[in-house]
Amino acid sequence: MIKVFFDGSCEPNPRGIVRYGAVIYKHDEIIKEIAVKANFKTEDNTNNVAEYCGLIASLKYLMSENLQQEEIYIFGDSKLVITQMSGTANINGGKYVQFADMAFMLLQNFSNTIFEWIPKERNTHADALSRQVR
């Protein structure tokens, strides 16, 4: 079983610098930590864009390791991302839409993903990774 915890931030929000992080576990052992400061700064940058970047980076890593057939639990503290990717909310509009579409397209390569919203207090590792790159 794979567990993915992702997070992102945009400071200042909006139009700031996007940073995102993720920690990925396989059988409760860390197999990957991701900490990225995005190389783009536009007026479209928001916290939602950053959150989606964390998810996208995680999915790309899992694909690079050929883990698409594993049972994958994805945890995040963004209700928007979790509800949209689990299909309980629509992707209506906003600056994040192209990132949501990319994440959704990547998810088509996976056979068993389960999304769960968690409070920030349970996402401290991914949050710390998203904030460590300056």
C-alpha positions in Angstrom: 0.0 0.0 0.0 1.2 3.5 -0.9 0.3 6.6 1.1 0.8 10.1 -0.4 0.6 13.3 1.6 0.8 16.5 -0.4 0.7 20.2 0.4 1.3 23.6 -1.3 1.6 27.2 -0.6 1.6 30.5 -2.5 3.2 33.5 -0.7 1.8 36.0 -1.0 -1.5 34.6 -2.1 -2.4 35.3 -4.9 0.3 36.1 -7.3 3.2 34.9 -5.1 5.8 32.2 -5.3 4.4 28.6 -5.5 6.1 26.0 -3.3 4.9 22.5 -2.8 5.9 19.3 -1.0 4.9 15.7 -0.7 6.0 12.7 1.2 5.3 9.2 -0.2 5.3 6.0 1.9 5.3 2.4 0.8 4.5 -0.1 3.5 4.9 2.8 6.1 8.4 3.6 5.0 9.3 6.8 3.2 10.2 6.2 -0.4 10.2 9.8 -1.6 10.2 13.4 -0.3 9.4 16.2 -2.7 10.2 19.8 -2.0 9.9 22.3 -4.9 9.9 26.0 -5.4 8.2 26.5 -8.8 10.1 28.4 -11.5 7.0 30.3 -12.5 5.6 33.4 -10.9 2.4 34.8 -12.5 -0.7 36.6 -11.5 -2.4 33.2 -11.7 -0.5 31.7 -8.8 -2.7 30.8 -5.9 -2.7 28.3 -3.0 -4.9 26.1 -5.0 -2.4 26.0 -7.9 0.3 25.1 -5.4 -1.8 22.3 -3.9 -2.4 20.8 -7.3 1.3 21.1 -8.1 2.0 18.9 -5.0 -0.4 16.3 -6.1 0.8 16.3 -9.7 4.4 15.9 -8.6 3.4 13.0 -6.5 1.5 11.3 -9.3 4.4 11.8 -11.7 6.8 10.2 -9.2 4.5 7.2 -8.7 4.3 6.8 -12.5 8.1 7.0 -12.9 8.3 4.1 -10.4 5.6 2.1 -12.2 3.4 2.1 -9.1 0.1 2.8 -10.9 -1.4 -0.7 -10.1 -0.8 -0.3 -6.3 -3.5 0.6 -3.8 -2.8 4.3 -3.3 -4.2 6.5 -0.5 -3.8 10.2 -1.2 -4.1 12.6 1.7 -4.3 16.4 1.6 -5.5 19.3 3.6 -7.1 21.1 0.6 -10.8 20.3 0.6 -11.0 21.7 -3.0 -8.4 19.3 -4.4 -9.6 16.3 -2.5 -13.3 16.7 -3.3 -12.6 17.5 -7.0 -10.2 14.6 -7.5 -12.5 12.1 -5.7 -15.4 13.2 -7.9 -17.6 14.7 -5.1 -17.2 18.3 -6.4 -17.0 19.7 -9.9 -14.1 21.6 -11.4 -16.0 24.8 -12.2 -13.4 27.5 -12.8 -10.5 29.4 -11.4 -6.8 29.9 -12.0 -6.1 26.3 -10.9 -8.3 24.6 -13.6 -5.4 23.7 -16.0 -3.6 22.0 -13.0 -6.8 20.2 -11.9 -7.2 18.9 -15.5 -3.6 17.7 -15.6 -4.0 15.9 -12.3 -7.2 14.3 -13.5 -5.5 13.1 -16.7 -2.7 11.6 -14.7 -5.1 9.8 -12.5 -6.5 7.9 -15.5 -3.2 5.9 -15.4 -3.9 4.6 -11.9 -6.2 1.6 -11.0 -6.9 2.2 -7.3 -6.7 5.6 -5.7 -8.5 6.7 -2.6 -8.6 10.4 -1.6 -9.0 11.6 1.9 -9.1 15.1 3.4 -7.1 15.5 6.5 -6.6 18.5 8.8 -3.4 20.5 8.6 -2.3 19.0 11.9 -2.0 15.6 10.2 -0.2 17.0 7.2 2.8 18.5 8.9 5.5 16.6 7.1 4.3 17.6 3.6 3.7 21.1 4.8 7.2 21.4 6.1 8.6 20.2 2.8 6.5 22.7 0.9 8.0 25.5 3.1 11.6 24.4 3.3 12.6 25.7 -0.2 13.2 29.4 -0.3 
